[in-house]
């Protein structure tokens, strides 16, 4: 393997290890915060000292660019939300599992970092944090976590409202602009179409799939601004 390839593998390994180290313990310096506070968090030396954040800066040679800023913004948004949705008991429990089983949540951590790097919406980092919090609290199995996060990667943020409409059963009169959203959600496996019969008339309807129910729970927490439902 060439030198560059070895360096890339080492950086990848360090990212994953640093990420796992962070989520296995609680940090008071990161809390849930509003969008207009992100700049102060990015420039805060305490936040910059967090290994995974520091590693992210180092990986890009500390170059101040929009890409570097945006990557930090997504990562810090994720970590801040994760911190606000889990408690110390869950962090400690996860750390104990990692010590006894080094590969515990390894693939899920790699997937999370890959999706954070890929997404172009900071809001999706919040959704991913909600999912990872559910994983830590054992509300999600590893399989469910993988499926839900991959769906989040595929759909649009505007589809979140469509999920709520389907869950509430208020999609009897589907608007033209909602058709593409419904089709995306069907393709992702979050909802399915079904045919209902009433008064001798058949009509199409939509319902959440089992994995869509889990996604709906994440969406509900995401849309709950005070995080009281977590």
N, C-alpha and C positions, 0 to 999 in steps of 0.2 A: 504494500500500500504506500502511496506517495505521502510525502510529509504533510501536504495540505489536507489530505484525507484523514490522516491520524489526528491532526489538530481539530478538524471538524468533529470527529468522533469524541475527542476529549471534551470539547466545548459542549457537545450534546449531553454527555454524561454529567458534566458539572452542573448544567442547567437543571437536569432532572433531580440530581442529588440535592442541590440547593433548594429547589422547589419543595421537595419532600421534607427537608429539614424545617423549612418555614411552616408548612401546614401541619407539622407534628407538634407545634408549640404555639402558644399565644403571644401576640405582640400588641402592647397597648398603644404603640405609636401609630398604628393604622386602625382607623375606625370608619364606619360608613360616612361618606361625605357627599356633598352635592357637586354637581359638574363644575361650578365656578370656583371650587376650592382646589381643583386638581393641580393647578400650576404651583401653588404653595407646597403641596405634597411632593411634587416632582423635584423641587429645588431644596426641600428640607434635608439637611445633612444627616439627620437621624434616619430618615427614610432611605436615603442614598446608601446608608451603611448596611442596610438589610442585604445579606449575601446575594439573593436572587436578583435584586434590583441593581446592586453594584456589579454583578456579573454581566447583566444586560448592557450596562454602560461600557464595560471593558470589552465586551464582545464586538462592539462597534467602534472600538478605539476611542471612545469618549467623544466622538464627533457630534457637535450640536447640529442636528439636521431635523427636518420635519419627521422623517421616518423614525429616527431615534426617539424623538419626543413622543410620537404617536405610540410606539411600542411600549414605552414606559407608562404612558397614560393608561393603556389597556391593562398592563400588568398590575399597576398600583390600584386601578379600579377593581380588578379581580380580587386582589389580596385584601383590600379594605372591606369589600362586601363579604368576603369569606369570613373575615374576622368578626363582623357584626352578626353573622348568622350562625355561628357555632360558639360553644362555650369551652372553658378550660378543660372540663371533664372529658369532652369528646376529643380535644386535641391530645390530651394525655393518653387516652385509650388508643388513639391511632398510633402514637409514638411507641407504645408498648408492643403493638402488633408489628410495627416496622422493625423493631429490635429483634423480635422473635422470628420474624419472617421477612427477610430483606426485600423479597420480591412483591410484598404486599402493596397493591395499588400502583405498581411500577408502570404497567402498560397504560393505566388510566391517567397517571401523571404525565406520561409522554404524550398521550392524546390531547390532554388539556393544554399543554404548552404549544402543541402543533396548531390547535384550533385558535388559541390566543394570537399566535403569530399570523395566522391566515385571515382572521376576520377583519373587516373594514369598519365595523361599528363598535364603538366603545360599549354601547348598551349590551351587546352580546357577551362581553366579558362579565357583566353583572349576572346574566342568565347562567353562564357557565359556573360562576361562583355559587349561585343558588343550587345548581346540580351537584357540585362538589361537596357543598355543605350537607346535602341530603345523603351523599355517599358516606361521608364521615360519620353522620348520625345513624347510618345503616337503615335509612328509609329507602335507599336505592341499593340494589345489588350491583355488582360490577357490570353485569350484562345490561341491565336497565340503564345504568349511567352511560354506557357506550352508545346505546341506541338513542337515548334522549339527546345527548350532546351532538351526535351526528345529524339528527333532525334539525336542531337549532342552527347548525352550520349551513344547512340546505335552504331553510325558509327565510322569508323577509321579516323584518320587524313588524311590518303592517299586518302580517299573518297572525300575530298574537291576538288581535281583536277578533279575527275570524274564529280562532280556537274558542274564545269566550262565547261567541255567538252560537257555535255548535254545541258547546257544553250546556248553555242555558236553553237550548232548543228553540231559539228565536230566529232560525234561518229558513222559515217557511217561504218568505218572500225575498229570494236572493236577488241582489242588485247585480247589474252587468259587471261592475268593477270588482265584485267579489268572486266571480267565476274563476279567474286565474288563481286567486288565493286558495280557493277550495281545491282546485286541481293540483296545486303545489302540495298542499297538505295530504291529499289522497296519495300522490306519488311518493311522499316521504313516509307514508304508513301511519301518520298521526290520526287521520280520520278515514272513514269509509263511507261510500254511498250505499244507500239501501232504498228499497221500494216499499212504500206504505200504501195500504188500501183503505179507502174510506168513502162511504156513500157510493160505492160502485165505481169510484175513480181511483186510478193508480197515480202516484206522484213520487218523485225522487226526494229523498231526504239525506241528511248526513249525520253521522254519530262518531264519537270518539272511539278509537281502538283502545286496547288495553295499554299500549305504550303511550297513546295520546292522552290517557287519563293522568299518567305520570307527568307528561309534558304540561298538561293543564295545571297541575299542582304547582309546577315551577313558575308558570306564567302568573298564577294568582299571587304567589309570593313576590314576584318581580313587580307586579302592579300595586302591591301593598306598600305604600311609601314609608309607613312607620315601622315596617318589618315586624309588626305585632303577631303576624300569623306564622312566623318562623319558629 
